Amino acid sequence: MHRFHCFPGKGKEGVMQKMEEDERRVVANKQIVLKHYVSGYMKETDMELKSSTVTLCRLPHGSEGGVLLKNLYLACDPYMRHRMSTHVSQTGTLLTSFLPGSVLKGYGVGKVIESSHPNFKEGDLVWGITGWEEFSMIPNPEGLFKIKYANVPLSYYTGILGMPGIAAYVGFFEICSPKKGETIYVSSAAGGVGQLVGQFAKMMGCYVVGSASTKEKVDLLKNKLGFDDAFNYKEEHDLAATLKRYFPQGIDIYFDNVGGHTLDEVLLHMKIHGRIAVSGMISQYNLKEPQGIHNLFSLITKRIRMEGFLEADFEHLHPQYLELAINYLRGGKLVYVEDIADGLENAPSALVGIFHGHNVGKQVVRVAYELTLLIESCLL
């Protein structure tokens, strides 16, 4: 197949060629837009599928140093719900609220269609923050990461090889400082982060128990991901008794992905000098009034260290983690489970679904197939 170039020939034929190419350059760009700020549990109707246009083979005016991406995969991450509220934008925080009427943004994988930035060239595969749309103009692409290993599923860069994987790695090893033989509890253990924490814990020779929202996920944790045990928290009506049953001597490390009542109860079951990594609080994002924590005095009496973190603070560890994860994947030492929804139009239902336990594994939205992208690039 021949590629149409952006530079026409001379004379009348050249003008006609340019007109035809201009028509080819302007393509539809489906987008997911936030309709309004959300209060309470989010709904699909809080988002809207819109269509705009994007011009290919020509960066928008004033985009010097930018890149144009064709998005391949988008991550459905719980923190995105938090950004749909008005109260997120606070001084000194990295997260800001989405604006109503704007395209949602989150982690994704894309291919560079055009670049005016010296560090990126056409054809580069990248991951990082992008728009929930088919094409995204990234004016400041310094925050994008080039994909070094493309012989694994590219969707992995929304999960095990991207933000969730790095969060699991630094949260467990850097924040919690695990030791062989310790007892580990992981909440939301079948999600994009939790499933990796459990596997890291087993590599360290720890005893690890995870909680999840369905029997299918519990079976996954025990039979595929190698957890020593797991339970369905929706079927356990006395969390105190449940934790006592699985951790009769107490918990050394709690990797918290949910916050709320679970965190409050776990504080009473921690061992002296226990560690808690606060990675997320999915149980709180949809509440109009967040639940309070009542058992913080345990931090003093048991000398517990509890620390929140963002993987962005550990960017210097990204290369180290990538090599480790790739080697473990190739050697079969790490397993990663994804739940992929096809089509940008299904992104709102996929995002809403993670707050109701509909996903099994990391929830990802496939915007375009790599093969489709290859064919399209040949036709531009």
N, C-alpha and C positions, 0 to 999 in steps of 0.2 A: 504494500500500500504506500501511496505517496503522501507526503506531508505538505500542507499548504503553509507557505511562509508568510510573514507579515509584511514583506517588502515587495510591492508590485513591480511589474515590468514597465517599459516606457510606452507612451502613446495611448491611443484609445483602448487597446487591449489591456494595457496596464491599469487604466481607470476602471474598466469593467471588472478586472480581477480583484481590484481593491474593494469595489462595492460588494462583490460576492463574499470576499473574506470578512468584510465588516459584518455582514449578516451572520457569518459563521462564528464570529467572535462573541456576539451577544447571545448568551444562553440563559435559560431559566435557572434560578437559584432558590430552591425551597428552603425555608427557614422556620425554626421553632421560636416563637416570640412569647414573652411573658405578658399576659393580658393586663394583670393588675397585681398588687401586693396580695399575698396570701395570709389568711388568718385561720388557724386550725389545720385540719388535715387537708393536704393539697388534693386537687382533682385534675383530671385530664383537661377539663374546661378552663382551668386557670392558665393554660397555654394554648397557643393557636398556631396552626400551620399556615404560613403565608408564602407567597411567591414573589420574588423580585428578579432582577437580572444582574448578570455580572459580565464584564467584558474580558475575554481571554486574549492572550497575546499582546496585551497592553496594560501595564499597571496604571491605576488611577492617578490623576494629576496630584503632585505633592507627596507621592509615596516613596520617595527616595530612601533606600535602605530597607524597603519592605519586601514581603513575599506574598504570593497568591497561592493558596493551598486548595487542593481538591481533597476534601475530607473522606476518609475511608471508614473509620470507626470512632464512635463516641462512647465515653464512659458514663454510666449512671451512678453518680456518687452521692451518698446521703447528704453531704454538706451543702449540696446545691439547693436543697429545700430551705436551709437556713438563710441563704442569700435571697430568697424570695420574700423575706419579711423586711419591714421598714427599720427594725432596730439593730441591724447587723453592723452598719457603718459607724464604728466607734473609733475615736482617736487612738492610734497606736496599734491597731489591728490590721492584719493583712487582708481579711475578707471584707468586701463591701457589698451592699445590696444591689441586686439587679434593678434596672429601671424599667417600669412598665412600658411596654411597647418596644423594648430592645430584644435583640437576639440573645438567647441563653448562651452562656459560655461554660466550658468545662474541659476536662482532659480528653484528648483525642489523638488519633493517628491520621496523618495526611501525607500527600505527595506534593512537592513544590512544582507548580505549573509555570510560574515565572518568578524571577528574583532580580532585585536591584541591590541586594545585600551581598557584600564580598564573601561572607561565610556560607552562603547557600547558593546552590545552582539548580537549574531545572532538572527534575528527576529525583532529587533528594527525597528520601523518606524521613519523616520527622514525627516526634510526639511532643505533646505539651498542651498548653491552653489554646483552644480554638473555639470557633462559634458552632452552635448547633444549626448547621446549614450545610448545603452541598459544597459551596466554595467559600473560603474565608480569606479576607485581606488582613494580613498581620503586619501592621506598620512598624512594630519593634520586635523582630523575631529573635532577639537575644535570649529570650526565655524558652525557645524551642530546642529540643535535643535531637541531633541527627541519630538515625537508627543505624547502629553498627552491624547488628546481626539480623539479616532479612530472611534467613533460612528457618525461621520459626514463625508460627502464626503471628501476623502483624498485630492482631487484637491483643496479644500478650503485653503490648506496650501501653495498654490502658489498665493493665493489671499487674501480673507478676514481675514484668520488666519495666513497669512505670511507677506512678505514685503509690499505689497500694503495696507493691512489693517492697519499695524502699521504706515505706512507713512501718511495715511489719518487721523489717530487718533492724532499723535503727530503734524502733520502739522496744523490741525484745532485747537486743544485744547491748545497745547503748544506754537505754533508760533503765532497763530492768537488771542488767548484769547477772544473767542466770548462772547457776552452778549445777553440776551433775547431781541428780537425785532429788532436786527440788520439786515441789508440787505447783502446778500451773493451772489456772482457770482462765479460759478464753470465752468471752461472750460474743454473740453474733459470729460464731466460729465457722460457719459455712460461707461467709462473705468473702469479698476480695482480699481483705487483710487477714481476717481470723484464720482462714484455712492454711495460710503460710506460717503464722505464728505457731500453730500446733505442730506443724512439721519441723520447724526450727527447734522447738522444744524437745521433740523426740530425738533429733540429731544430737542434742546436748545430753541425752540420757535422763531426761526429766519425766515425771508422771504428769500427763496432761489430760484435762477434761474440758470439753466444750459444750456450750448450750446453743440450741437452734430452735426454729419455730415449727418444724414439721418432722414427722417420722422419717420421711425420705432423706432429709438433711442429717438427721441423727445417724441413720444407716451409712450415709456417705462419710461422715466424720470417722466412724469406727471401722468401716470396711475398706475404704479407699484412701483416706487421708492419714490413717495411722494413729488417730487419737486413742488413748487408753480406754476412754469411756466418753459418753455424751448423753445429754438428756434434752427432752422437749420441754422448754420452760413453760409452755402454755398448758401442759398437763400436770405441772408441779404447782400445787396450790399453796404449799408451805415452803418457800425458798430457803428459810433457815434450816429446816429439816433436810432438805435436799442437799445443801452444801455440807451439812454435817455428815450426811451419808457418804458423799463422794470424797470429802476431805476431813476425816475424823481427827486428824492431828493439826488441821489448819492449812491455810494457803500461803505459799511463799511469794508467788507472783500472780497478780491479776492483770490481764490485758483487757482493758475496758473499751468496748466499742458501743456501749448502749447508755451508760449513765443512769440517772434516776434511781428507782427503787432497788435495782440490782446492785449498783455501786454502794448504796446505803447499807444494804444487808451484808455485802462482802466485807465491808470494813470491820464488822464484828467477828469475822471468821479468819482474818489475816493473822499470820504468825508474827512474833516479835521480829522487827527489822524487815518486815515484808516490803515489797515494792509494787507499786501500781502505775502502769503506763496508761494515760488517758488519751486514747486515739480518736474516739468519736463518742457521740451521745445521740444515737439514732432514735432512742425512745423519747427524746425531748423536742426534736425539731418541729413537730406538728402541734405541740401543745400551746395553747394561748398563754398559760402561766406555767413556766417550768417548775418541776418538782424540786423541793428543797432537800438537802442532805442533812440528816440529823445526827449521824454517828461520827462526826469529825473528831470528837475527843479521842477516838481510837488512834488517830495519827500520833497523839502525844503518848498515850499509855503504852502503845505497842511500838513506838518509834518507827512508824511506817513512813516511807518516802513515796509520795504521790506526785507525779509530774505530767503535765500536758506537753504536747510537742507537735510540731509540723515537720513533715519530711523536708520542706524547703530549707530548714535550718541546717540540714546535713548534706548539702549539695556536694561537698567535698568527698562524700562516701559513695556517690553514685557510680563512678567507674569501678570501684572495688566490689560493690554489690552486683553490678551487671555481670562481671566475670564469674563471680561465685554462682549466681543464679543460672547463667547459661551452662556452666559446667555441670551443675546439679540436674538441670533439665536433660541434658544430653546423656548423663549417667543414670537417669531414672531415679535419682534420689529425691526429686521434687515432682509433685503432681499438681496440676492447676486445673480447676473446673470453671468453665464459663457458661453463661446462659445468654445466647445471642439472639436479639430481635432484629429482623430484617426490615429495612426501610426507615427513612427519617420520619415518615408519617406515624410510625409506631413508637417513636421515642417518648412522647408524653405518657403513654400507658406503661411503658417499660420503667420509666422513672417513678411513677406513682406506685407501681407494683412492688418495688423494693421495700416500701414502708408497710406492706401487707404480707411480706414473706413469700411472694409469688416466684421470685427467682431462686434458682439452685446454682450457687456459685456466683462469680462476678458477673453482674449484668452489663452487657455491652449492646450497643446499637450499631449494626452494619449499615453504613450509608451507601457504600459502593463496593463492588467486588474488585479485587486487584486486576483480574482479567478484563473487566469492563473498562477500567481506567486505562489499561494498556491500549485497548482498541480506540478509545476516545482520543488518547494522546496522538495516535497515528493519524487521526482524522482532522486534527486542529490545523 
